[in-house]
Structures are given as C-alpha cells and as structure tokens.
Amino acid sequence: MTLVEAMQRSIDYMENHLLEDISIEEIASQADTSVFHFQRMFTLLTEIPVAEYLRKRRLTLAAHELSKTNGKVIDIALKYGYDTPESFSKAFKNQHGITPREAKCFTGKMQSYNRLVIQVNVKGAEPMLYHMVEKGPIQVAGVKWELSCENGENQRVIPELWEKVNGDGTSGELTILNDGDIRGLLGVCVDKSDVQAELIDYWIAAAHKGEVPERFSQLELPASKWAVFEVHGPMPLSIQKVWKQIYSEWFPSSGYEHAGTPDLEVYSEGDPYSEDYYSEIWIPVK
C-alpha cells in the first residue's frame, strides 16, 4: 500500500464513521502506521490536524442537515457528537459565524469543508538535495519531555522548549558534548503511542559517546538506512517546507517507506533566522 493509498484509506474510514466516536488508533491503523507517524503525515499533507478535520466535517454536515430538514437543533447536536445544544451552538458559530437557528432560517453564510481527496505532487518540479547513509546505532545525550500530539500541542510546545534550552545555557553544554557521528544539535521525536495514543518523548540532544553529566539522559537510536535531506534557509519555514516535500513528493515517488523509528532534525551553529542557515532532516527508511 502506497502512502497515497494509505492516507486515502484512513480518510475514507473517517468519512464512513463520522457519526461514531472513533479513536485516532483506529484511524491510524487503516494506514498501517503508528498514531504519531499518521498524525505527522496527515498534518503535513492536509495542513490540518486529524481532530480538527473531523470537527469541521461534522459541523459541515450538521449545517447541511439544519438547512435541508426539519430536524430539531437538539437532535442534530446529539447526532454529531455534542452533549448539549449550548456546546453545539458555540462550536457551530465558531465555524460558520452564525447560530444553528440562523442556519435553519437561511440567515447568513456558512462554511463548507468538503471531503478530502489526497492529491500528491509527484512531479518534483523543485529539486530536493539529499543523500543516503547507513549509520548506527547512534548514542545521543540530552534532555527530554513527554508531550501530547493531540490538537497539535507538540507543535506549539516544541518551539518554547528550544527557546528554553537556548536561554538557560543547555544548548551550549550539549554543543560541547557533541563528539558523535552527527554534528549539530538534534531534535528527536520518539513515538510512545504503544503506551498512550498521541504521546511522544521529545529530545533536544547531541550525538555523544561515553558518559554524560547527571543532568542529561541517554538514548540509543537503532542502526538504520537514513535519507538525509538538506535544508537551506531560515527557521522554521524552511524546514517545514522540506518536511512537506518529503511526504508529498519524495516518499510517493522514491519507493521508500518510513522505517518507523525516530527521525532527526539536525541544527548547525549559526543564526537560525538567516537566509544561508543550514540544517538537515534525517529519516530512517526501508
């Protein structure tokens, strides 16, 4: 099953079960991948988290039903997963800008979020710079935090963590420790969905051999074949752009699959906001 087929299968599953209380584990299983990797793929390809897609689709269908039928607001609220008319009305107005009762009376405009169909660009009009390397196991040392991916919480928190380590001197200590096979500071996401759905450990670390100071933890990354992508330009837009290219262009056309183990963002020294800043994305593949 290709990446495009896997994503479309999961979307079709969501659409076929919109009126049910489906879990992210069930959705990810349709794509034969972990919750973490599915969430990442989905958000990169669609630019919307899974939970937000489900919410927008349900409220779109609720709007259609309000304007086309004589159904009561309370009945439609319950049908689309809301316990009270008040919670339904609030969510409905946040999306559509009008209340459910105004929708029934054909007052005002509504926003329709239509069913997704994944269309991936495999032309590769803009070249990507990458190379393959076999390396590992890789020992890293650093600090870690347990984060939730629910509603994109990890995306909000991770930039704050980098600000923290850059401000309190931790990044400088890690730079001194960096004597391993990868030069630069590392951002590492470790999937923990086998413990709890949408849970990860996020590491800010450096490749290091041997003992480490007590304040740091250690992690061993398994030996892998890595696809290493070059990123040129200021953070965070440049690295976000390459991540999207990887999933929308490179994976569908390369024949490789993600190996399911942690991938890395590698940050070099220098001004991360400059036009000539250099970083890398390391992805384990099979």
VENFENBEL-V542099 format. One record per pair of residues at least 12 apart in sequence whose ideal C-beta (glycine too) atoms are under 6 Angstrom apart, sorted by the first residue. I is the first residue (numbers start at 1). J is the second residue. Records with the same first field share a line. If there is no record, write none. Layout:
I = J, J
This chain:
3 = 251, 252
4 = 118, 120, 252
6 = 31
7 = 118
8 = 118
9 = 30
10 = 27, 30, 31
11 = 116
13 = 30
14 = 27
15 = 115
18 = 58
24 = 197
25 = 197
34 = 191, 193
35 = 193, 197, 198
36 = 191, 193, 200
39 = 149
41 = 247
44 = 243, 244, 247
45 = 247, 248
49 = 152
51 = 151
56 = 113
57 = 113
58 = 80
59 = 92, 95
60 = 112, 113
62 = 76, 80
63 = 96, 103, 110
66 = 100, 103, 104
67 = 103
73 = 85, 100
96 = 110, 111
120 = 248, 252
121 = 248, 249
122 = 252, 253
124 = 249
128 = 245
129 = 230
130 = 227, 228, 229
131 = 228
132 = 227
133 = 226, 228
134 = 225
135 = 181
136 = 221, 222, 223, 224
137 = 220, 222, 223
138 = 207, 221
139 = 209, 220
140 = 205, 207, 219
141 = 177, 205, 208, 212, 216, 218
142 = 174, 203, 204, 205, 216
143 = 204
144 = 201, 203, 217
145 = 202
146 = 201
147 = 200, 202
148 = 198
149 = 198
150 = 198
165 = 204
174 = 206
177 = 206, 208
178 = 206
179 = 208
180 = 207, 208, 209
181 = 207
182 = 207
184 = 266, 267, 268
185 = 206, 267
186 = 205, 264, 266
187 = 265
188 = 203, 205, 262, 264
189 = 202
190 = 262
221 = 262
222 = 261
224 = 284
225 = 285
226 = 282, 284
227 = 283, 285
228 = 280, 282
229 = 242, 281
231 = 279
234 = 273, 277
235 = 272
239 = 279
242 = 281
256 = 285
257 = 286
259 = 284, 285, 286
261 = 284
263 = 282, 283
264 = 282
265 = 281
266 = 280
267 = 279
